[in-house]
């Protein structure tokens, strides 16, 4: 289980569209067993520490993906 810390006030967010088993455990910590292809409404991303400025939902986080 990987744990990713996020900045709650950063307004950076994205959502994983499939295979991710992700959930927000607390306000600023997200646990994920596996990361898939993550995206927001406009862009697909493959990389490390990608972030988007958008209106955020419960999936607010920094994304860390393997290349």
mmCIF file of the N, C-alpha and C atoms, coordinates in Angstrom:
data_MODEL
# 
_entry.id   MODEL 
# 
loop_
_atom_site.group_PDB 
_atom_site.id 
_atom_site.type_symbol 
_atom_site.label_atom_id 
_atom_site.label_alt_id 
_atom_site.label_comp_id 
_atom_site.label_asym_id 
_atom_site.label_entity_id 
_atom_site.label_seq_id 
_atom_site.pdbx_PDB_ins_code 
_atom_site.Cartn_x 
_atom_site.Cartn_y 
_atom_site.Cartn_z 
_atom_site.occupancy 
_atom_site.B_iso_or_equiv 
_atom_site.pdbx_formal_charge 
_atom_site.auth_seq_id 
_atom_site.auth_comp_id 
_atom_site.auth_asym_id 
_atom_site.auth_atom_id 
_atom_site.pdbx_PDB_model_num 
ATOM 1   N N  . UNK A 1 1  ? 0.838   -1.199 0.000   1.00 0.00 ? 1  UNK A N  1 
ATOM 2   C CA . UNK A 1 1  ? 0.000   0.000  0.000   1.00 0.00 ? 1  UNK A CA 1 
ATOM 3   C C  . UNK A 1 1  ? 0.874   1.250  0.000   1.00 0.00 ? 1  UNK A C  1 
ATOM 4   N N  . UNK A 1 2  ? 0.725   2.058  -1.015  1.00 0.00 ? 2  UNK A N  1 
ATOM 5   C CA . UNK A 1 2  ? 1.485   3.301  -1.091  1.00 0.00 ? 2  UNK A CA 1 
ATOM 6   C C  . UNK A 1 2  ? 0.662   4.436  -0.509  1.00 0.00 ? 2  UNK A C  1 
ATOM 7   N N  . UNK A 1 3  ? 1.341   5.355  0.159   1.00 0.00 ? 3  UNK A N  1 
ATOM 8   C CA . UNK A 1 3  ? 0.657   6.503  0.742   1.00 0.00 ? 3  UNK A CA 1 
ATOM 9   C C  . UNK A 1 3  ? 1.185   7.777  0.101   1.00 0.00 ? 3  UNK A C  1 
ATOM 10  N N  . UNK A 1 4  ? 0.268   8.592  -0.387  1.00 0.00 ? 4  UNK A N  1 
ATOM 11  C CA . UNK A 1 4  ? 0.643   9.844  -1.030  1.00 0.00 ? 4  UNK A CA 1 
ATOM 12  C C  . UNK A 1 4  ? 0.108   11.010 -0.219  1.00 0.00 ? 4  UNK A C  1 
ATOM 13  N N  . UNK A 1 5  ? 0.984   11.956 0.091   1.00 0.00 ? 5  UNK A N  1 
ATOM 14  C CA . UNK A 1 5  ? 0.546   13.140 0.814   1.00 0.00 ? 5  UNK A CA 1 
ATOM 15  C C  . UNK A 1 5  ? 0.144   14.221 -0.181  1.00 0.00 ? 5  UNK A C  1 
ATOM 16  N N  . UNK A 1 6  ? -0.882  14.963 0.158   1.00 0.00 ? 6  UNK A N  1 
ATOM 17  C CA . UNK A 1 6  ? -1.328  16.042 -0.719  1.00 0.00 ? 6  UNK A CA 1 
ATOM 18  C C  . UNK A 1 6  ? -1.438  17.335 0.061   1.00 0.00 ? 6  UNK A C  1 
ATOM 19  N N  . UNK A 1 7  ? -1.430  18.437 -0.659  1.00 0.00 ? 7  UNK A N  1 
ATOM 20  C CA . UNK A 1 7  ? -1.676  19.729 -0.029  1.00 0.00 ? 7  UNK A CA 1 
ATOM 21  C C  . UNK A 1 7  ? -3.135  20.074 -0.246  1.00 0.00 ? 7  UNK A C  1 
ATOM 22  N N  . UNK A 1 8  ? -3.887  20.139 0.841   1.00 0.00 ? 8  UNK A N  1 
ATOM 23  C CA . UNK A 1 8  ? -5.325  20.323 0.728   1.00 0.00 ? 8  UNK A CA 1 
ATOM 24  C C  . UNK A 1 8  ? -5.678  21.674 0.118   1.00 0.00 ? 8  UNK A C  1 
ATOM 25  N N  . UNK A 1 9  ? -4.822  22.664 0.333   1.00 0.00 ? 9  UNK A N  1 
ATOM 26  C CA . UNK A 1 9  ? -5.126  24.014 -0.139  1.00 0.00 ? 9  UNK A CA 1 
ATOM 27  C C  . UNK A 1 9  ? -4.552  24.294 -1.520  1.00 0.00 ? 9  UNK A C  1 
ATOM 28  N N  . UNK A 1 10 ? -3.915  23.291 -2.135  1.00 0.00 ? 10 UNK A N  1 
ATOM 29  C CA . UNK A 1 10 ? -3.225  23.531 -3.401  1.00 0.00 ? 10 UNK A CA 1 
ATOM 30  C C  . UNK A 1 10 ? -4.177  23.591 -4.581  1.00 0.00 ? 10 UNK A C  1 
ATOM 31  N N  . UNK A 1 11 ? -5.415  23.091 -4.400  1.00 0.00 ? 11 UNK A N  1 
ATOM 32  C CA . UNK A 1 11 ? -6.407  23.082 -5.473  1.00 0.00 ? 11 UNK A CA 1 
ATOM 33  C C  . UNK A 1 11 ? -5.926  22.315 -6.692  1.00 0.00 ? 11 UNK A C  1 
ATOM 34  N N  . UNK A 1 12 ? -5.036  21.380 -6.506  1.00 0.00 ? 12 UNK A N  1 
ATOM 35  C CA . UNK A 1 12 ? -4.562  20.546 -7.608  1.00 0.00 ? 12 UNK A CA 1 
ATOM 36  C C  . UNK A 1 12 ? -5.261  19.208 -7.499  1.00 0.00 ? 12 UNK A C  1 
ATOM 37  N N  . UNK A 1 13 ? -5.789  18.712 -8.601  1.00 0.00 ? 13 UNK A N  1 
ATOM 38  C CA . UNK A 1 13 ? -6.552  17.478 -8.503  1.00 0.00 ? 13 UNK A CA 1 
ATOM 39  C C  . UNK A 1 13 ? -6.598  16.732 -9.817  1.00 0.00 ? 13 UNK A C  1 
ATOM 40  N N  . UNK A 1 14 ? -6.918  15.455 -9.732  1.00 0.00 ? 14 UNK A N  1 
ATOM 41  C CA . UNK A 1 14 ? -7.129  14.633 -10.913 1.00 0.00 ? 14 UNK A CA 1 
ATOM 42  C C  . UNK A 1 14 ? -7.837  13.373 -10.466 1.00 0.00 ? 14 UNK A C  1 
ATOM 43  N N  . UNK A 1 15 ? -8.376  12.625 -11.409 1.00 0.00 ? 15 UNK A N  1 
ATOM 44  C CA . UNK A 1 15 ? -9.048  11.381 -11.059 1.00 0.00 ? 15 UNK A CA 1 
ATOM 45  C C  . UNK A 1 15 ? -8.514  10.246 -11.913 1.00 0.00 ? 15 UNK A C  1 
ATOM 46  N N  . UNK A 1 16 ? -8.459  9.062  -11.332 1.00 0.00 ? 16 UNK A N  1 
ATOM 47  C CA . UNK A 1 16 ? -8.055  7.893  -12.105 1.00 0.00 ? 16 UNK A CA 1 
ATOM 48  C C  . UNK A 1 16 ? -9.285  7.284  -12.739 1.00 0.00 ? 16 UNK A C  1 
ATOM 49  N N  . UNK A 1 17 ? -9.211  7.016  -14.023 1.00 0.00 ? 17 UNK A N  1 
ATOM 50  C CA . UNK A 1 17 ? -10.376 6.530  -14.731 1.00 0.00 ? 17 UNK A CA 1 
ATOM 51  C C  . UNK A 1 17 ? -10.589 5.039  -14.538 1.00 0.00 ? 17 UNK A C  1 
ATOM 52  N N  . UNK A 1 18 ? -9.548  4.267  -14.346 1.00 0.00 ? 18 UNK A N  1 
ATOM 53  C CA . UNK A 1 18 ? -9.739  2.842  -14.134 1.00 0.00 ? 18 UNK A CA 1 
ATOM 54  C C  . UNK A 1 18 ? -8.569  2.234  -13.373 1.00 0.00 ? 18 UNK A C  1 
ATOM 55  N N  . UNK A 1 19 ? -8.763  1.044  -12.847 1.00 0.00 ? 19 UNK A N  1 
ATOM 56  C CA . UNK A 1 19 ? -7.834  0.260  -12.044 1.00 0.00 ? 19 UNK A CA 1 
ATOM 57  C C  . UNK A 1 19 ? -6.976  1.124  -11.166 1.00 0.00 ? 19 UNK A C  1 
ATOM 58  N N  . UNK A 1 20 ? -7.430  1.365  -9.941  1.00 0.00 ? 20 UNK A N  1 
ATOM 59  C CA . UNK A 1 20 ? -6.636  2.192  -9.055  1.00 0.00 ? 20 UNK A CA 1 
ATOM 60  C C  . UNK A 1 20 ? -6.858  1.898  -7.594  1.00 0.00 ? 20 UNK A C  1 
ATOM 61  N N  . UNK A 1 21 ? -8.023  1.375  -7.243  1.00 0.00 ? 21 UNK A N  1 
ATOM 62  C CA . UNK A 1 21 ? -8.341  1.046  -5.858  1.00 0.00 ? 21 UNK A CA 1 
ATOM 63  C C  . UNK A 1 21 ? -7.902  2.148  -4.910  1.00 0.00 ? 21 UNK A C  1 
ATOM 64  N N  . UNK A 1 22 ? -8.270  3.372  -5.244  1.00 0.00 ? 22 UNK A N  1 
ATOM 65  C CA . UNK A 1 22 ? -7.817  4.507  -4.456  1.00 0.00 ? 22 UNK A CA 1 
ATOM 66  C C  . UNK A 1 22 ? -8.918  5.019  -3.558  1.00 0.00 ? 22 UNK A C  1 
ATOM 67  N N  . UNK A 1 23 ? -8.514  5.562  -2.423  1.00 0.00 ? 23 UNK A N  1 
ATOM 68  C CA . UNK A 1 23 ? -9.472  6.221  -1.565  1.00 0.00 ? 23 UNK A CA 1 
ATOM 69  C C  . UNK A 1 23 ? -8.758  7.265  -0.732  1.00 0.00 ? 23 UNK A C  1 
ATOM 70  N N  . UNK A 1 24 ? -9.484  8.292  -0.345  1.00 0.00 ? 24 UNK A N  1 
ATOM 71  C CA . UNK A 1 24 ? -8.901  9.313  0.506   1.00 0.00 ? 24 UNK A CA 1 
ATOM 72  C C  . UNK A 1 24 ? -9.149  8.917  1.950   1.00 0.00 ? 24 UNK A C  1 
ATOM 73  N N  . UNK A 1 25 ? -8.079  8.601  2.651   1.00 0.00 ? 25 UNK A N  1 
ATOM 74  C CA . UNK A 1 25 ? -8.199  8.101  4.009   1.00 0.00 ? 25 UNK A CA 1 
ATOM 75  C C  . UNK A 1 25 ? -8.480  9.248  4.967   1.00 0.00 ? 25 UNK A C  1 
ATOM 76  N N  . UNK A 1 26 ? -7.692  10.299 4.841   1.00 0.00 ? 26 UNK A N  1 
ATOM 77  C CA . UNK A 1 26 ? -7.938  11.505 5.623   1.00 0.00 ? 26 UNK A CA 1 
ATOM 78  C C  . UNK A 1 26 ? -7.858  12.685 4.685   1.00 0.00 ? 26 UNK A C  1 
ATOM 79  N N  . UNK A 1 27 ? -8.007  13.861 5.223   1.00 0.00 ? 27 UNK A N  1 
ATOM 80  C CA . UNK A 1 27 ? -8.086  15.051 4.382   1.00 0.00 ? 27 UNK A CA 1 
ATOM 81  C C  . UNK A 1 27 ? -6.865  15.201 3.479   1.00 0.00 ? 27 UNK A C  1 
ATOM 82  N N  . UNK A 1 28 ? -5.683  14.841 3.967   1.00 0.00 ? 28 UNK A N  1 
ATOM 83  C CA . UNK A 1 28 ? -4.478  15.106 3.177   1.00 0.00 ? 28 UNK A CA 1 
ATOM 84  C C  . UNK A 1 28 ? -3.665  13.856 2.856   1.00 0.00 ? 28 UNK A C  1 
ATOM 85  N N  . UNK A 1 29 ? -4.229  12.675 3.118   1.00 0.00 ? 29 UNK A N  1 
ATOM 86  C CA . UNK A 1 29 ? -3.491  11.449 2.832   1.00 0.00 ? 29 UNK A CA 1 
ATOM 87  C C  . UNK A 1 29 ? -4.331  10.512 1.975   1.00 0.00 ? 29 UNK A C  1 
ATOM 88  N N  . UNK A 1 30 ? -3.728  9.997  0.927   1.00 0.00 ? 30 UNK A N  1 
ATOM 89  C CA . UNK A 1 30 ? -4.416  9.071  0.033   1.00 0.00 ? 30 UNK A CA 1 
ATOM 90  C C  . UNK A 1 30 ? -3.647  7.760  -0.015  1.00 0.00 ? 30 UNK A C  1 
ATOM 91  N N  . UNK A 1 31 ? -4.354  6.653  0.117   1.00 0.00 ? 31 UNK A N  1 
ATOM 92  C CA . UNK A 1 31 ? -3.716  5.352  -0.016  1.00 0.00 ? 31 UNK A CA 1 
ATOM 93  C C  . UNK A 1 31 ? -4.133  4.713  -1.328  1.00 0.00 ? 31 UNK A C  1 
ATOM 94  N N  . UNK A 1 32 ? -3.179  4.073  -1.995  1.00 0.00 ? 32 UNK A N  1 
ATOM 95  C CA . UNK A 1 32 ? -3.489  3.419  -3.262  1.00 0.00 ? 32 UNK A CA 1 
ATOM 96  C C  . UNK A 1 32 ? -2.651  2.166  -3.414  1.00 0.00 ? 32 UNK A C  1 
ATOM 97  N N  . UNK A 1 33 ? -3.281  1.087  -3.827  1.00 0.00 ? 33 UNK A N  1 
ATOM 98  C CA . UNK A 1 33 ? -2.543  -0.146 -4.047  1.00 0.00 ? 33 UNK A CA 1 
ATOM 99  C C  . UNK A 1 33 ? -1.935  -0.176 -5.441  1.00 0.00 ? 33 UNK A C  1 
ATOM 100 N N  . UNK A 1 34 ? -2.613  0.428  -6.388  1.00 0.00 ? 34 UNK A N  1 
ATOM 101 C CA . UNK A 1 34 ? -2.125  0.407  -7.763  1.00 0.00 ? 34 UNK A CA 1 
ATOM 102 C C  . UNK A 1 34 ? -2.645  1.631  -8.503  1.00 0.00 ? 34 UNK A C  1 
ATOM 103 N N  . UNK A 1 35 ? -1.800  2.201  -9.346  1.00 0.00 ? 35 UNK A N  1 
ATOM 104 C CA . UNK A 1 35 ? -2.199  3.378  -10.114 1.00 0.00 ? 35 UNK A CA 1 
ATOM 105 C C  . UNK A 1 35 ? -2.373  3.009  -11.567 1.00 0.00 ? 35 UNK A C  1 
ATOM 106 N N  . UNK A 1 36 ? -3.439  3.527  -12.169 1.00 0.00 ? 36 UNK A N  1 
ATOM 107 C CA . UNK A 1 36 ? -3.658  3.267  -13.582 1.00 0.00 ? 36 UNK A CA 1 
ATOM 108 C C  . UNK A 1 36 ? -3.405  4.514  -14.391 1.00 0.00 ? 36 UNK A C  1 
ATOM 109 N N  . UNK A 1 37 ? -4.190  4.702  -15.433 1.00 0.00 ? 37 UNK A N  1 
ATOM 110 C CA . UNK A 1 37 ? -4.087  5.892  -16.258 1.00 0.00 ? 37 UNK A CA 1 
ATOM 111 C C  . UNK A 1 37 ? -4.928  6.976  -15.612 1.00 0.00 ? 37 UNK A C  1 
ATOM 112 N N  . UNK A 1 38 ? -4.273  8.051  -15.226 1.00 0.00 ? 38 UNK A N  1 
ATOM 113 C CA . UNK A 1 38 ? -4.980  9.116  -14.535 1.00 0.00 ? 38 UNK A CA 1 
ATOM 114 C C  . UNK A 1 38 ? -5.231  10.292 -15.464 1.00 0.00 ? 38 UNK A C  1 
ATOM 115 N N  . UNK A 1 39 ? -6.337  10.953 -15.271 1.00 0.00 ? 39 UNK A N  1 
ATOM 116 C CA . UNK A 1 39 ? -6.670  12.069 -16.141 1.00 0.00 ? 39 UNK A CA 1 
ATOM 117 C C  . UNK A 1 39 ? -7.660  12.990 -15.472 1.00 0.00 ? 39 UNK A C  1 
ATOM 118 N N  . UNK A 1 40 ? -7.757  14.202 -16.004 1.00 0.00 ? 40 UNK A N  1 
ATOM 119 C CA . UNK A 1 40 ? -8.894  15.038 -15.660 1.00 0.00 ? 40 UNK A CA 1 
ATOM 120 C C  . UNK A 1 40 ? -9.750  15.121 -16.913 1.00 0.00 ? 40 UNK A C  1 
ATOM 121 N N  . UNK A 1 41 ? -10.616 16.118 -17.017 1.00 0.00 ? 41 UNK A N  1 
ATOM 122 C CA . UNK A 1 41 ? -11.510 16.179 -18.175 1.00 0.00 ? 41 UNK A CA 1 
ATOM 123 C C  . UNK A 1 41 ? -10.778 16.523 -19.468 1.00 0.00 ? 41 UNK A C  1 
ATOM 124 N N  . UNK A 1 42 ? -9.573  17.072 -19.357 1.00 0.00 ? 42 UNK A N  1 
ATOM 125 C CA . UNK A 1 42 ? -8.937  17.611 -20.544 1.00 0.00 ? 42 UNK A CA 1 
ATOM 126 C C  . UNK A 1 42 ? -7.702  16.846 -21.014 1.00 0.00 ? 42 UNK A C  1 
ATOM 127 N N  . UNK A 1 43 ? -7.031  16.155 -20.104 1.00 0.00 ? 43 UNK A N  1 
ATOM 128 C CA . UNK A 1 43 ? -5.716  15.638 -20.478 1.00 0.00 ? 43 UNK A CA 1 
ATOM 129 C C  . UNK A 1 43 ? -5.452  14.253 -19.909 1.00 0.00 ? 43 UNK A C  1 
ATOM 130 N N  . UNK A 1 44 ? -4.790  13.403 -20.664 1.00 0.00 ? 44 UNK A N  1 
ATOM 131 C CA . UNK A 1 44 ? -4.268  12.141 -20.152 1.00 0.00 ? 44 UNK A CA 1 
ATOM 132 C C  . UNK A 1 44 ? -2.808  12.350 -19.770 1.00 0.00 ? 44 UNK A C  1 
ATOM 133 N N  . UNK A 1 45 ? -2.378  11.681 -18.727 1.00 0.00 ? 45 UNK A N  1 
ATOM 134 C CA . UNK A 1 45 ? -1.020  11.895 -18.237 1.00 0.00 ? 45 UNK A CA 1 
ATOM 135 C C  . UNK A 1 45 ? -0.280  10.624 -17.921 1.00 0.00 ? 45 UNK A C  1 
ATOM 136 N N  . UNK A 1 46 ? 0.952   10.563 -18.377 1.00 0.00 ? 46 UNK A N  1 
ATOM 137 C CA . UNK A 1 46 ? 1.835   9.472  -18.028 1.00 0.00 ? 46 UNK A CA 1 
ATOM 138 C C  . UNK A 1 46 ? 3.120   10.119 -17.533 1.00 0.00 ? 46 UNK A C  1 
ATOM 139 N N  . UNK A 1 47 ? 3.369   10.043 -16.243 1.00 0.00 ? 47 UNK A N  1 
ATOM 140 C CA . UNK A 1 47 ? 4.555   10.703 -15.729 1.00 0.00 ? 47 UNK A CA 1 
ATOM 141 C C  . UNK A 1 47 ? 4.562   10.749 -14.222 1.00 0.00 ? 47 UNK A C  1 
ATOM 142 N N  . UNK A 1 48 ? 5.417   11.556 -13.663 1.00 0.00 ? 48 UNK A N  1 
ATOM 143 C CA . UNK A 1 48 ? 5.528   11.658 -12.219 1.00 0.00 ? 48 UNK A CA 1 
ATOM 144 C C  . UNK A 1 48 ? 5.099   13.033 -11.721 1.00 0.00 ? 48 UNK A C  1 
ATOM 145 N N  . UNK A 1 49 ? 4.401   13.017 -10.598 1.00 0.00 ? 49 UNK A N  1 
ATOM 146 C CA . UNK A 1 49 ? 3.959   14.246 -9.949  1.00 0.00 ? 49 UNK A CA 1 
ATOM 147 C C  . UNK A 1 49 ? 3.283   15.214 -10.912 1.00 0.00 ? 49 UNK A C  1 
ATOM 148 N N  . UNK A 1 50 ? 2.335   14.685 -11.658 1.00 0.00 ? 50 UNK A N  1 
ATOM 149 C CA . UNK A 1 50 ? 1.547   15.544 -12.526 1.00 0.00 ? 50 UNK A CA 1 
ATOM 150 C C  . UNK A 1 50 ? 0.427   16.162 -11.705 1.00 0.00 ? 50 UNK A C  1 
ATOM 151 N N  . UNK A 1 51 ? 0.093   17.394 -11.985 1.00 0.00 ? 51 UNK A N  1 
ATOM 152 C CA . UNK A 1 51 ? -0.983  18.035 -11.235 1.00 0.00 ? 51 UNK A CA 1 
ATOM 153 C C  . UNK A 1 51 ? -1.799  18.915 -12.152 1.00 0.00 ? 51 UNK A C  1 
ATOM 154 N N  . UNK A 1 52 ? -3.051  19.137 -11.749 1.00 0.00 ? 52 UNK A N  1 
ATOM 155 C CA . UNK A 1 52 ? -3.937  19.955 -12.556 1.00 0.00 ? 52 UNK A CA 1 
ATOM 156 C C  . UNK A 1 52 ? -4.639  20.957 -11.686 1.00 0.00 ? 52 UNK A C  1 
ATOM 157 N N  . UNK A 1 53 ? -4.830  22.155 -12.213 1.00 0.00 ? 53 UNK A N  1 
ATOM 158 C CA . UNK A 1 53 ? -5.568  23.155 -11.468 1.00 0.00 ? 53 UNK A CA 1 
ATOM 159 C C  . UNK A 1 53 ? -7.003  23.113 -11.965 1.00 0.00 ? 53 UNK A C  1 
ATOM 160 N N  . UNK A 1 54 ? -7.914  22.756 -11.103 1.00 0.00 ? 54 UNK A N  1 
ATOM 161 C CA . UNK A 1 54 ? -9.296  22.554 -11.499 1.00 0.00 ? 54 UNK A CA 1 
ATOM 162 C C  . UNK A 1 54 ? -10.149 22.589 -10.246 1.00 0.00 ? 54 UNK A C  1 
ATOM 163 N N  . UNK A 1 55 ? -11.450 22.575 -10.409 1.00 0.00 ? 55 UNK A N  1 
ATOM 164 C CA . UNK A 1 55 ? -12.296 22.453 -9.233  1.00 0.00 ? 55 UNK A CA 1 
ATOM 165 C C  . UNK A 1 55 ? -12.156 21.029 -8.735  1.00 0.00 ? 55 UNK A C  1 
ATOM 166 N N  . UNK A 1 56 ? -11.817 20.875 -7.467  1.00 0.00 ? 56 UNK A N  1 
ATOM 167 C CA . UNK A 1 56 ? -11.416 19.570 -6.969  1.00 0.00 ? 56 UNK A CA 1 
ATOM 168 C C  . UNK A 1 56 ? -12.549 18.833 -6.281  1.00 0.00 ? 56 UNK A C  1 
ATOM 169 N N  . UNK A 1 57 ? -12.485 17.528 -6.401  1.00 0.00 ? 57 UNK A N  1 
ATOM 170 C CA . UNK A 1 57 ? -13.441 16.673 -5.722  1.00 0.00 ? 57 UNK A CA 1 
ATOM 171 C C  . UNK A 1 57 ? -12.713 15.916 -4.622  1.00 0.00 ? 57 UNK A C  1 
ATOM 172 N N  . UNK A 1 58 ? -13.252 14.778 -4.200  1.00 0.00 ? 58 UNK A N  1 
ATOM 173 C CA . UNK A 1 58 ? -12.602 13.998 -3.163  1.00 0.00 ? 58 UNK A CA 1 
ATOM 174 C C  . UNK A 1 58 ? -11.297 13.389 -3.636  1.00 0.00 ? 58 UNK A C  1 
ATOM 175 N N  . UNK A 1 59 ? -11.048 13.434 -4.954  1.00 0.00 ? 59 UNK A N  1 
ATOM 176 C CA . UNK A 1 59 ? -9.814  12.863 -5.477  1.00 0.00 ? 59 UNK A CA 1 
ATOM 177 C C  . UNK A 1 59 ? -8.695  13.885 -5.581  1.00 0.00 ? 59 UNK A C  1 
ATOM 178 N N  . UNK A 1 60 ? -8.776  14.957 -4.785  1.00 0.00 ? 60 UNK A N  1 
ATOM 179 C CA . UNK A 1 60 ? -7.715  15.952 -4.795  1.00 0.00 ? 60 UNK A CA 1 
ATOM 180 C C  . UNK A 1 60 ? -6.411  15.300 -4.346  1.00 0.00 ? 60 UNK A C  1 
ATOM 181 N N  . UNK A 1 61 ? -5.383  15.396 -5.142  1.00 0.00 ? 61 UNK A N  1 
ATOM 182 C CA . UNK A 1 61 ? -4.122  14.757 -4.778  1.00 0.00 ? 61 UNK A CA 1 
ATOM 183 C C  . UNK A 1 61 ? -3.015  15.140 -5.752  1.00 0.00 ? 61 UNK A C  1 
ATOM 184 N N  . UNK A 1 62 ? -1.800  14.861 -5.351  1.00 0.00 ? 62 UNK A N  1 
ATOM 185 C CA . UNK A 1 62 ? -0.691  14.793 -6.290  1.00 0.00 ? 62 UNK A CA 1 
ATOM 186 C C  . UNK A 1 62 ? -0.704  13.395 -6.871  1.00 0.00 ? 62 UNK A C  1 
ATOM 187 N N  . UNK A 1 63 ? -0.505  13.287 -8.150  1.00 0.00 ? 63 UNK A N  1 
ATOM 188 C CA . UNK A 1 63 ? -0.484  11.972 -8.778  1.00 0.00 ? 63 UNK A CA 1 
ATOM 189 C C  . UNK A 1 63 ? 0.962   11.546 -8.993  1.00 0.00 ? 63 UNK A C  1 
ATOM 190 N N  . UNK A 1 64 ? 1.245   10.306 -8.659  1.00 0.00 ? 64 UNK A N  1 
ATOM 191 C CA . UNK A 1 64 ? 2.560   9.755  -8.962  1.00 0.00 ? 64 UNK A CA 1 
ATOM 192 C C  . UNK A 1 64 ? 2.361   8.511  -9.816  1.00 0.00 ? 64 UNK A C  1 
ATOM 193 N N  . UNK A 1 65 ? 2.814   8.558  -11.049 1.00 0.00 ? 65 UNK A N  1 
ATOM 194 C CA . UNK A 1 65 ? 2.663   7.428  -11.969 1.00 0.00 ? 65 UNK A CA 1 
ATOM 195 C C  . UNK A 1 65 ? 4.029   6.914  -12.394 1.00 0.00 ? 65 UNK A C  1 
ATOM 196 N N  . UNK A 1 66 ? 4.060   5.650  -12.738 1.00 0.00 ? 66 UNK A N  1 
ATOM 197 C CA . UNK A 1 66 ? 5.292   5.101  -13.296 1.00 0.00 ? 66 UNK A CA 1 
ATOM 198 C C  . UNK A 1 66 ? 5.323   5.372  -14.788 1.00 0.00 ? 66 UNK A C  1 
ATOM 199 N N  . UNK A 1 67 ? 6.503   5.695  -15.313 1.00 0.00 ? 67 UNK A N  1 
ATOM 200 C CA . UNK A 1 67 ? 6.623   5.977  -16.723 1.00 0.00 ? 67 UNK A CA 1 
ATOM 201 C C  . UNK A 1 67 ? 6.554   4.704  -17.525 1.00 0.00 ? 67 UNK A C  1 
# 
